[in-house]
Amino acid sequence: MFKMTMINIHIGASQIVVSFSADFTIRHDSTQQRMVFSGYSNLDVSPQQGSWSTTGVNAVIIEGGRTYKFTIGGKLTYLGITTEHTQEVTFSCSATGVIS
């Protein structure tokens, strides 16, 4: 199941919108009687301007499988300037399997 979220990164006076997307797998947890995250693949980071180079990813499933928390390190290059960033992005899974 594919899902995307966006954040803003500021470089000087410029604001760059960066999208984070991934394909998620979910499963039914019989103990909780709900859908929960079980994994991800194809993590992609795409700025609307400039370019992004990922330097590290830490992905953790928390809150009994209801939340996927990503800490993503990378370098954003825009107008010849490269800046380093660490962004935290979370995705949530509802009881019925809707990811937001």
C-alpha positions as CSV (number, residue, x, y, z in Angstrom):
1,M,0.0,0.0,0.0
2,F,1.6,3.3,-1.2
3,K,1.5,6.4,0.9
4,M,3.2,9.8,0.7
5,T,3.6,12.8,3.1
6,M,5.2,16.2,2.6
7,I,7.3,18.6,4.7
8,N,8.9,22.0,4.2
9,I,12.7,22.5,4.5
10,H,14.1,26.0,4.7
11,I,17.4,27.0,3.0
12,G,18.0,30.6,3.7
13,A,14.9,32.5,2.5
14,S,13.8,29.6,0.2
15,Q,11.3,27.0,1.3
16,I,11.6,23.6,-0.4
17,V,8.7,21.1,-0.3
18,V,10.0,17.5,0.1
19,S,7.8,14.4,-0.3
20,F,8.5,11.2,1.5
21,S,6.8,8.1,0.2
22,A,6.9,4.3,0.7
23,D,5.1,1.1,0.0
24,F,3.7,-0.4,3.3
25,T,2.6,-3.9,4.2
26,I,0.0,-4.4,6.9
27,R,-1.4,-7.4,8.7
28,H,-4.2,-8.2,11.0
29,D,-3.1,-8.5,14.7
30,S,-5.5,-10.9,16.4
31,T,-4.5,-9.8,19.9
32,Q,-5.4,-6.1,19.2
33,Q,-8.2,-7.0,16.7
34,R,-6.9,-4.4,14.2
35,M,-4.6,-3.8,11.3
36,V,-1.0,-2.9,12.0
37,F,2.2,-2.2,10.0
38,S,4.4,-5.2,9.2
39,G,7.0,-3.6,6.9
40,Y,7.9,-1.1,4.2
41,S,9.8,-1.0,0.9
42,N,10.7,1.5,-1.8
43,L,11.3,4.5,0.5
44,D,11.6,7.6,-1.7
45,V,12.5,11.2,-0.9
46,S,11.8,13.8,-3.6
47,P,12.2,17.6,-3.3
48,Q,10.1,19.7,-5.6
49,Q,13.3,21.8,-6.3
50,G,16.9,20.7,-6.2
51,S,18.1,17.2,-5.4
52,W,18.2,14.9,-2.4
53,S,20.8,12.2,-1.4
54,T,19.8,9.9,1.4
55,T,22.6,9.3,3.9
56,G,20.8,7.1,6.4
57,V,17.4,5.7,7.4
58,N,16.1,4.5,10.8
59,A,12.6,3.0,10.6
60,V,10.8,1.8,13.7
61,I,7.3,0.4,14.2
62,I,5.9,1.8,17.4
63,E,2.7,2.0,19.4
64,G,1.8,-1.7,18.9
65,G,2.2,-1.4,15.1
66,R,0.0,1.6,14.7
67,T,2.8,4.0,13.8
68,Y,5.8,3.8,11.5
69,K,8.4,6.3,12.5
70,F,11.2,7.2,10.1
71,T,14.3,9.2,10.8
72,I,15.9,10.1,7.5
73,G,19.2,11.8,7.0
74,G,20.2,13.4,3.8
75,K,21.7,16.1,1.8
76,L,19.6,18.7,-0.1
77,T,21.3,20.5,-3.0
78,Y,19.5,23.6,-4.2
79,L,21.0,26.4,-6.4
80,G,24.5,25.0,-5.8
81,I,24.2,25.0,-2.0
82,T,24.2,21.6,-0.2
83,T,22.8,21.4,3.3
84,E,22.5,18.4,5.6
85,H,19.2,17.5,7.2
86,T,17.7,14.9,9.5
87,Q,13.9,14.6,9.1
88,E,11.4,12.7,11.2
89,V,8.4,11.4,9.3
90,T,5.6,9.3,10.8
91,F,2.8,7.3,9.1
92,S,-0.2,5.9,11.0
93,C,-2.3,2.8,10.3
94,S,-6.0,2.8,11.4
95,A,-7.8,-0.2,12.8
96,T,-9.2,-0.8,9.3
97,G,-5.8,-0.5,7.5
98,V,-6.1,3.1,6.2
99,I,-2.6,4.6,6.2
100,S,-2.2,8.4,6.8
